[in-house]
Amino acid sequence: MKTNPTKLWIIVFALGWLFDYLFWKQAPGVNFAIFATACLTAAFYLLLSDGLRPNHASLSLLPFFSFFAAVTLIRAEPMTSFLAYIFTLLTMSLLAVSYLGGRWVRYTFADYLGRALQLFGSVLTRPIGFTSDTRKAQAEAGIQPAKRNVWPVVRGIIIALPIIAIFASLLASADAVFSQRLTDAIDWLNIDNLPELIFRLVYIVVIGYGLAGVVLHASTESKDEKLAGEGSPFIQPFLGHIESTIVLGSVVALFLAFVVIQFQYFFGGTTNIHIDGFTYAEYARRGFGELVAVAFFALLMLLTFSAITKRETETQRKIFSGLGVTLVALLLVMLFSAYQRLGLYEAAYGFSRLRTYTHVFLIWLGLLLVVTIALEILRKERMFTFAMLVAGLGFAMTLPILNVDAFIVNQNVQREIRAQANDSVDLDAYYFLNLSDDAVPALVKAYQTPSLPAPVREKVGASLACIQYARTIDDRKYSWQSFQFSRSNADKALASIKKDLTGYVIDKNDDYSNIVTTPSGEEFSCSSYYYD
């Protein structure tokens, strides 16, 4: 990289300071999106000013970065937020390792692992020799170094500060007069907590150093000249065709027998099931996890055999592909069975976060199975890692679009409305107390729906009263760095029904087991709110 070392260090240490300003003693919010965008902008500036233009394929990662960075300040549901943070960092890392080459679409597992280790190594070592290497190159080219160089001053200050702090602490312990003078000097400088400031300075330097390593890696090591296994397989096939055919054929036969039995009773309706000691919902819950595990391990087995099986003739390739297609077709039937079981479980107990995640996961897993067998038939096995990445991106993008917590509220309220025909109200409003701010606008909308049955409305209103009370006793102060649309929208929604909730009386207890008395005299515990 030919850029001025001083400019690089000033920018990365400024980013380190920005991290401290945005995150020190601040809750997550808009700060993450701002910092990630600032890092990406600074990296592009440094690389472009050095004449290093990104590959067009690498730029296709930017829409994904923008989407997930935006999700971090729009949604508050834990899994949605976690995946948004992970995929924001993942897209940034992919940009760093494929900036010049742009072949991230063709990466295999080996490529991801190798490039992750290379990036980590660059973060640790590249910044150390960058300044000296640049000056050496300039001297060899006959370029005179700048007369005024602030870097030695900055470096000297950074090295001196912790040393001075240690000796000053020892001297202050040795002499009371010096200790008082040192305390007066610190007070005059308005330094309330010197150890804290030193700690913050250290991690600012560490962050700046690491960012410098990422930029330097992108400038020289992101060309993608050679990918793992390109030209020749990464793992040479060693298993014979007969052996793999026996194994795959046996698994296919087992799966076929299971699917035939499934068609006999499970797909035939609830009247065909007679299992002593189990309700239909319990049976569905028991079988769901096992079916998903079978699908996962069967897919892993198929991919492994695809990599290690020798297919020397066209007939052998067709036999292997035929067994693979049959296996995946049976897995899709089993996944559909798992999907039905999940629906039965939800019909009995309602929606939860885990059940919602699983619903979305099953859909993307099914699509991945279809793509996997298509890649096998087309002999594009190398693209499977990309297919997995797309499935992961699809899953992570579906959750914020769906709005998991709002979806749970809507589905469970609608389920309860349908149950009114049986004069039964078993809405688990306590579960609403464990949801994030994403659920509050949906709860308010349901409460304001004129057609909502009165018993259901009271339960929804009681949960809103608990949430509103919990917010009034929450003494946390949020600065602009922690701003989040989810929290803001929840506050606005609660403010819109503040007068409507006056009929719900809170019995305040010291042990936080607060009780809400509804307008009809029913009691509702708020204690579940504190479990999340």
Phi, psi and omega in degrees: 000131187263357184296158179297123181302323180299318180296318179300311184292322178298317183291314184289325177287330173296322176294323175299317176295321178299320176301314179298317181295323184277328191247341185296117180057033179238141175286154178299145180184230181290345183300321181295314181297320180296313183294316180298318179293321179296318179297315181294318180296316180296319180296316178297321179298313181295318182288318180292322178293341177267006179081013182261106182264141182286152173291144182300326179295327178292325180295340178293348177282341185298318177300323178293319177301312182298318181298307185289326176297321178292324181299327182298338178250002180255322183249149179242352181298132191304309182295318178301314181294317180301312180295326178296316177297314183298313184284335172296313179293325180295315179295323177295319179294318177298322176298320182293321185272347181232022185304312183271325184275317177070022184257027183298336179296331183262008179294141171257180177302320180296321178296316179299315180294313181298317181287329175295318178293321178296317179296319178297318177297321179295321178299324182282323193244327189299318182297337185299311184262005185296312184296314181293321179295321180295317181292324178295318179295321178294321180294319179294329179274359179080019180269126179283134178292156180298141181292324180254113181235114184277347185299316177302324178294312179299316181296320179296318179296316181298320180288323185287325187303305180296327178295314179299320181298318180295312181293323179297321178296317179294316180294324179295326178288333183278335185219123183292322181295315178297322179299318179294318179297321179294320178296318178298320180293319179295317178297322179295325177280357179062040177257105184279327185217089184298314178302321179297317180294322178295317178300316180294322178297321180297312183287337172296317179295317181297316180296315178299319178298314180297319179295323176299319178297322179295315180296317180295324176296314180298330184284337186231335189246016185248029185276342179055042182291326182221125178256154182297131177076004181284129183093318176218147182302142178296322174241120180289130178302137182226347182271136181290158181295321182295314180300312181294326179295319179297314182295308181297319179297322178295316179295319178299317179298318179297313180296323180296318178298318179297316182294322178300317178295321178301316180295328182293321184235318187289312180284350179275355178113167185293335183291343182271359183257128177222094180237117183294134175085000181234137167280167180297320180295320179294322177297317179297318181295320182295321185275343187296308184299321180295321180294320178295319178297319178300315180299317182295310184288328177293321176296317178298319178297315181299318180293322179295313180294327178297327182278330189252354183271133176279124177236092190270340180236164179295325179297317179296321178296319181292321179296314180298314180296321179297316177297321178296316179298316180297318179299313181294322178299317178293322177297322178295321176297318180293323176294322176297322176298316178298322179296319177295318178300318178297320178298321177295318179298318179292325178295329181277324189236355181088179182271149171223176179298311183299319180293325178291316176304315184294321176306309182293319182299318181298321180296313182289328176294320177298316178297322179296322178297317179297315180294323181300312181290329176296319178294325178295315180295319181277358182059044177245046185301333181298335183278000183296321179299320176296321178298320177296319178297317179297318178297319177296317177298318180298316178298313182294329180279331181292321184300309179293327178293320178291327187062080193307308185293322176294322178298317179299315179300310183298315182294317182289324177293316178296323177299321181288326177297318179294330182284349181297337178298336179260011180055039179238132177236099178236032179301124180278076181290340178298326180296330178300330182291340180268359181274167183276183178298340179300334184278338188298310178302323178293321177296317179297317179298318178296319180297326182274359180285120184299327184279358181291127179302144185303315180298322178291320179300321181295321179293318177296316179298321179296318178295322177293323178296320177296316180296317180297317179295319179299326180287329180289330180266358177280112184267011179289139178252129181254124177275179181295333179297334182261011181299137178216134183298325181300314179294319180296316179294324178295318178299316180295319180295318179294322179297328183289340180240019183303316180291326181293337183267004181295338180283351178263115186261129180267123172267102188277122178246153182290337183268015178069003176274066184287146181243133175257129174259119183282167179304333180272000178096359178286148179254142185221123182279138177263004189297331182297337183299332185270003181272341190285000000 
